[in-house]
Amino acid sequence: MTTNTYHIPICNIYAKGDYTMELTVGSEHSIANVVLDTGSSTLCIHPQNYQAESDCYLRATAYAQEVNYGIGGWAGPVIISDVKLTGLKQQLNLPTTHFALATVEKQSSFAAADGIFGLAYHHLNPAFNLSQHLTEQKIEPAVTYPWPFNHDATSFDFKQFKHWLWQQPEQDLQPLFTYLATHHKVDNCFSFVTHRSSIHYSEPTSTDESLKKDPLNNGLFILGKESKSSQTAQTIKVLNDIYYNVHLVGIQVGDGAILKAPALEPQHLRAYATNAIVDSGASALLLPQPLYQALLDAFTKQFPTLAPTLLNYPAFTGVEQGIKAEEVNLSEWPDLHFYFTGIDENPVKVSCPPQNYWQINAPKFGEVSFKIFPQLPNWPNQSLIGLPLMNGYKVTFDRSVNKTGVIEFLKL
């Protein structure tokens, strides 16, 4: 069956390097800029710009969700309303769409974005049916909107709420992209074209408008499948649909030896499946501590003059930091090569040039930001392959191949 393909403009200024697309929501056509995230599966809108009380299309449900990310998280009700996606030439109307409201939010979950559009699979972020609890509490009607729990994020106990919520009846709600594919609105495939993993500040006093106009801060999200390019893509195998799970064989610094990526620790296999995921919602490359240290050691051994820059670089604190741009001469830095298991089980090489793992004019004009970090606290020894490796490629997540799909990297 032939389906439409939608080319949707995206930009990275609302989510501090991550890419957002614009939705319109409800009867008032509220605009929401939502992060495009292959590391989650929920469509979630922050209530700040979407005035739910004015939406005459809104239908409340008995469902609630609570989602934690590597940094940040939220909880809130699931509601139903109309959503529209606007492409360059077409508009996709989606009446009666389920989405969550981030009524209680951990600090900076979406930066200045208005929510998140999860592109992963259904079981990643389930909803829970609270009908029985709401009835027992004599809440009439027995729905989660308006939110019947604590609204104050400073006093809301996310850990306790999550523990309680997971004891309620689980309800899988079909993610929006999966709905589009199964109902033949688009092919079971989407692509990203991006250029940066940090906002590009082209002048000392950049305004929001000038940032939006900078082509380096813009990109394209393609819903559906396009005709094959005459160029050959680097195709890696998706091994599991917990996330977009891939197997990272290792990393090579320039022409050096391949640094072997560690296997996922056995206690994490059930929940995380493989030693790496491809995550469009990560604006950096996050590596397990042993692999991160091996990478720094390889830089130091192969390029001794570069060692002081890395040794003196500020430690990652969750907030992007930079050093003076003159301290980094990109021509002195090598390409990094990431090797993944391909569809024929042989290693496939995807290269990351220095201008992608170093971001010039970030986090402000005249600075440069290093985009490779060690693993996050409370995260398993799994590599998060984020935007620095996706930049400069057309990256296609083709879920129609076999059972779990492939990811194609086509050089721009």
Long-range contacts (C-beta under 8 A, 24 or more apart in sequence): 1-184, 3-184, 3-185, 3-186, 3-187, 3-224, 4-90, 4-92, 4-185, 4-186, 4-224, 5-186, 5-187, 5-222, 5-223, 5-224, 5-225, 5-226, 6-85, 6-87, 6-90, 6-92, 6-186, 6-222, 6-223, 6-224, 7-87, 7-88, 7-89, 7-220, 7-221, 7-222, 8-85, 8-86, 8-87, 8-88, 8-220, 8-221, 8-222, 8-223, 9-88, 9-218, 9-219, 9-220, 9-221, 10-36, 10-192, 10-194, 10-218, 10-219, 10-220, 10-221, 11-212, 11-217, 11-218, 11-219, 12-194, 12-196, 12-197, 12-198, 12-199, 12-217, 12-218, 12-219, 12-283, 13-112, 13-199, 13-208, 13-211, 13-212, 13-217, 14-111, 14-112, 14-113, 14-114, 15-110, 15-111, 15-112, 15-113, 16-111, 16-112, 16-198, 16-199, 16-283, 16-320, 17-196, 17-197, 17-198, 17-199, 17-283, 17-320, 17-362, 17-387, 18-111, 18-113, 18-280, 18-281, 18-282, 18-283, 18-387, 19-192, 19-194, 19-219, 19-221, 19-280, 19-387, 20-113, 21-85, 21-117, 21-221, 22-86, 23-83, 23-84, 23-85, 23-117, 24-83, 24-84, 24-86, 25-50, 25-55, 25-81, 25-82, 25-83, 25-84, 25-99, 26-50, 26-52, 26-54, 26-55, 26-56, 26-57, 26-58, 26-81, 26-82, 27-54, 27-55, 27-56, 27-57, 27-81, 27-82, 28-54, 28-55, 29-84, 30-55, 31-114, 32-114, 32-115, 33-113, 33-114, 33-115, 34-113, 34-114, 34-115, 34-116, 34-117, 35-110, 35-113, 35-115, 35-116, 35-117, 35-281, 36-117, 36-119, 36-192, 36-221, 36-280, 36-281, 37-116, 37-117, 37-118, 37-119, 37-120, 37-279, 37-280, 37-281, 38-119, 38-120, 38-243, 38-244, 38-278, 38-279, 38-280, 38-281, 38-397, 39-69, 39-118, 39-120, 39-243, 39-244, 39-277, 39-279, 39-280, 39-281, 39-282, 39-384, 40-67, 40-69, 40-116, 40-118, 40-119, 40-120, 40-124, 40-125, 40-281, 41-118, 41-119, 41-120, 41-121, 41-122, 41-123, 41-124, 41-125, 41-175, 42-67, 42-99, 42-100, 42-116, 42-118, 42-125, 42-175, 43-83, 43-97, 43-98, 43-99, 43-100, 43-115, 43-116, 43-117, 43-118, 43-175, 43-176, 44-74, 44-76, 44-99, 44-100, 44-101, 44-102, 44-115, 44-116, 44-118, 45-99, 45-100, 45-101, 45-102, 45-114, 45-115, 46-101, 46-102, 46-105, 46-110, 46-113, 46-114, 46-115, 47-76, 47-101, 47-102, 47-103, 48-114, 49-114, 50-101, 50-114, 52-79, 52-101, 52-145, 55-81, 57-81, 57-82, 57-95, 58-145, 59-96, 60-141, 60-143, 60-144, 60-145, 61-98, 61-143, 61-144, 61-145, 62-129, 62-130, 62-131, 62-134, 62-142, 62-143, 62-144, 63-98, 63-127, 63-128, 63-129, 63-130, 63-144, 63-171, 63-173, 64-127, 64-128, 64-130, 64-144, 64-165, 65-100, 65-125, 65-126, 65-127, 65-128, 66-158, 66-161, 66-162, 66-165, 67-100, 67-125, 68-158, 68-162, 69-109, 69-281, 70-282, 70-286, 70-376, 70-379, 70-384, 71-108, 71-109, 71-318, 71-376, 72-105, 72-106, 72-107, 72-108, 72-109, 72-110, 73-105, 73-106, 73-109, 73-158, 74-100, 74-102, 74-103, 74-104, 74-105, 74-106, 74-109, 75-102, 75-103, 75-104, 75-149, 75-156, 75-158, 75-161, 75-162, 75-165, 76-100, 76-101, 76-102, 76-103, 76-104, 76-144, 76-147, 77-101, 77-103, 77-143, 77-144, 77-145, 77-146, 77-147, 78-127, 78-144, 78-173, 79-145, 83-176, 85-223, 87-223, 92-180, 92-185, 92-223, 94-176, 94-180, 97-176, 97-179, 98-173, 98-174, 98-176, 99-176, 100-127, 101-145, 101-147, 103-147, 103-151, 104-147, 104-149, 104-150, 104-151, 104-152, 104-153, 104-156, 104-158, 105-153, 106-153, 106-158, 107-153, 116-281, 117-176, 117-177, 118-175, 119-175, 119-177, 119-190, 119-280, 119-397, 120-175, 120-241, 120-243, 120-244, 121-175, 121-178, 121-241, 121-242, 121-243, 122-172, 122-173, 122-174, 122-175, 122-178, 123-172, 123-242, 124-242, 124-243, 126-170, 126-171, 126-172, 126-173, 127-170, 127-171, 127-172, 127-173, 128-165, 128-166, 128-168, 128-169, 128-170, 128-171, 129-168, 129-169, 129-170, 129-171, 130-168, 132-168, 132-169, 133-168, 177-223, 180-223, 181-399, 186-223, 186-224, 186-225, 187-224, 187-225, 187-400, 188-398, 188-399, 188-400, 189-224, 189-225, 189-396, 189-397, 189-398, 189-399, 189-400, 190-221, 190-222, 190-223, 190-224, 190-396, 190-397, 191-220, 191-221, 191-222, 191-226, 191-394, 191-395, 191-396, 191-397, 192-219, 192-220, 192-221, 192-222, 192-280, 192-390, 192-394, 192-395, 193-219, 193-220, 193-221, 193-222, 193-393, 193-394, 193-395, 193-412, 194-219, 194-387, 194-390, 194-391, 194-395, 195-219, 195-391, 195-392, 196-359, 196-362, 196-387, 196-391, 197-283, 197-284, 197-356, 197-359, 197-371, 197-386, 197-387, 197-388, 197-391, 198-283, 198-320, 198-359, 198-362, 198-363, 198-369, 198-371, 199-362, 199-363, 200-359, 200-360, 200-361, 200-362, 201-361, 201-362, 201-363, 201-364, 201-365, 202-361, 202-365, 203-365, 204-365, 204-366, 206-365, 225-398, 225-400, 229-394, 229-410, 231-410, 231-411, 233-396, 233-408, 233-409, 233-410, 234-348, 234-349, 234-350, 234-408, 234-409, 234-410, 235-342, 235-343, 235-348, 235-406, 235-407, 235-408, 235-409, 236-340, 236-341, 236-342, 236-343, 236-348, 236-350, 236-406, 236-407, 236-408, 236-409, 237-340, 237-341, 237-342, 237-343, 237-345, 237-406, 238-397, 238-399, 238-404, 238-405, 238-406, 238-407, 239-273, 239-274, 239-341, 239-404, 240-273, 240-274, 240-404, 241-403, 241-404, 241-405, 242-271, 242-272, 242-273, 243-272, 243-273, 243-277, 243-279, 244-277, 244-278, 244-279, 244-397, 244-405, 244-407, 245-272, 245-273, 245-274, 245-276, 245-277, 245-404, 246-274, 246-276, 246-277, 246-278, 246-340, 246-341, 246-385, 246-407, 247-274, 247-275, 247-276, 247-340, 247-341, 248-275, 248-276, 248-338, 248-339, 248-340, 248-383, 248-385, 249-339, 249-340, 249-341, 249-347, 250-339, 251-287, 251-291, 251-295, 251-336, 251-337, 251-338, 251-339, 252-336, 252-337, 252-339, 252-349, 253-295, 253-298, 253-299, 253-302, 253-334, 253-336, 254-302, 254-303, 254-334, 254-335, 255-334, 256-298, 256-301, 256-302, 257-298, 258-339, 259-291, 259-294, 259-295, 259-298, 261-288, 261-291, 261-383, 262-288, 262-290, 262-291, 262-381, 264-380, 264-381, 264-382, 265-380, 265-381, 268-380, 268-381, 268-382, 271-380, 272-380, 272-382, 274-382, 275-381, 275-382, 275-383, 276-340, 276-382, 276-383, 276-384, 276-385, 277-382, 277-383, 277-384, 277-385, 278-385, 278-390, 278-395, 278-397, 278-407, 279-384, 279-385, 279-386, 280-386, 280-387, 280-390, 280-395, 281-386, 282-384, 282-385, 282-386, 282-387, 283-320, 283-371, 283-386, 283-387, 283-388, 284-371, 284-372, 284-373, 284-384, 284-386, 284-387, 284-388, 285-352, 285-357, 285-371, 285-372, 285-373, 285-383, 285-384, 285-385, 285-386, 285-388, 285-389, 286-372, 286-373, 286-374, 286-375, 286-376, 286-379, 286-383, 286-384, 286-386, 287-372, 287-373, 287-374, 287-375, 287-383, 288-374, 288-375, 288-381, 288-382, 288-383, 289-374, 289-375, 289-381, 290-381, 291-383, 292-372, 292-373, 292-374, 292-375, 293-374, 295-336, 295-372, 302-334, 303-332, 303-333, 303-334, 305-332, 306-332, 306-333, 310-370, 313-370, 316-373, 316-374, 320-362, 320-363, 320-369, 321-363, 321-369, 322-362, 322-363, 322-364, 322-367, 322-368, 322-369, 323-367, 323-368, 324-366, 324-367, 324-368, 325-360, 325-361, 325-366, 325-367, 325-368, 327-368, 328-358, 328-360, 328-368, 330-354, 330-355, 330-358, 330-360, 333-358, 338-385, 338-389, 343-401, 343-406, 350-389, 350-393, 350-409, 352-388, 352-389, 353-392, 356-388, 356-389, 356-391, 356-392, 357-388
